[in-house]
């Protein structure tokens, strides 16, 4: 099925919006951001000259896929983008969305101990076919250590080998997004919550400084509310003292939002990053759903 002369769709995207003026000649002046996990592959294109998001695609899967199944989906998606696959992007930034990560303060970070950090955080040895990576987050004076399946890593390195490639963990994108958003808010304490299928990432900031970043699983909305309240209480924070911004798979009509509104009087849906500009097509997309993907561009910008 042909979408344009440059794209043959093998996997139907959940969402596809883009600026029709984008073509192969634009690629060397653009950054391609990719977010990948077991349930979703997302990508966006940012024109570096004016930091404008001009393209967005979302591929979601009904069930959690294996590493090999995600790999096959990734290859098929880019097989359909013939010009994208062969051209030289200015940058390619990959955000790995997984439970395997650990934030290590710079003062304690030892590059030779990255596997130990991650094994301790997971409570088990690193999987044999996983590659441990890390990058610095200067804004919070820490390194984020994480892993990615070697199958994905090797393919990305080979496929985009002529581009400047950077790997991040999704939590880095969420932290940067939360702290930048905090600057724009007239609040002392903010809890930024990024919702997914059966878990959420909680980023707590105070006076524009990171206090906590952690990921939690949940099965019921009542359990979710309890986890957030308990975590805040451990930080000596009361619900009414914190502004709560919601991102990801949530809306004001959802059960999750209704449950949280019982406990948090200062609750609202967050906004897309204002540091970026957005083409007319991308501006129509609910920006809070792609908060992590958009901020992947901003981690090192």
Number of C-alpha atoms within 10 A of each C-alpha: 10 10 10 9 9 14 17 17 17 15 14 12 15 12 12 16 18 17 15 9 7 14 11 14 11 14 20 15 14 23 23 23 24 22 23 22 19 19 17 20 21 21 21 24 24 25 22 17 8 10 18 17 26 23 21 22 17 18 19 16 14 7 9 14 15 12 15 13 11 21 18 12 18 20 15 15 20 19 17 19 18 15 17 18 15 14 16 21 23 18 22 23 22 23 26 24 22 16 19 18 26 24 25 20 15 15 9 9 17 12 12 8 9 21 18 13 20 24 16 13 16 14 9 10 12 17 12 8 11 15 17 18 18 19 16 20 20 11 12 17 13 18 23 23 24 28 27 23 17 15 15 19 17 11 14 17 15 9 14 18 13 15 18 14 18 14 21 25 28 26 28 26 22 26 26 22 24 28 23 17 20 22 13 10 13 10 14 15 20 26 24 27 23 25 19 15 13 12 15 20 22 23 24 26 21 16 14 19 16 18 15 16 19 15 17 14 15 15 10 11 16 13 12 20 20 14 15 18 18 14 16 17 12 10 12 9 14 14 17 12 14 22 21 23 21 24 27 21 15 18 17 13 8 10 14 18 19 13 14 20 16 10 15 19 14 14 19 17 18 21 16 22 20 11 14 17 17 23 15 13 16 21 14 10 16 15 20 21 22 24 22 29 24 28 26 29 26 18 20 14 8
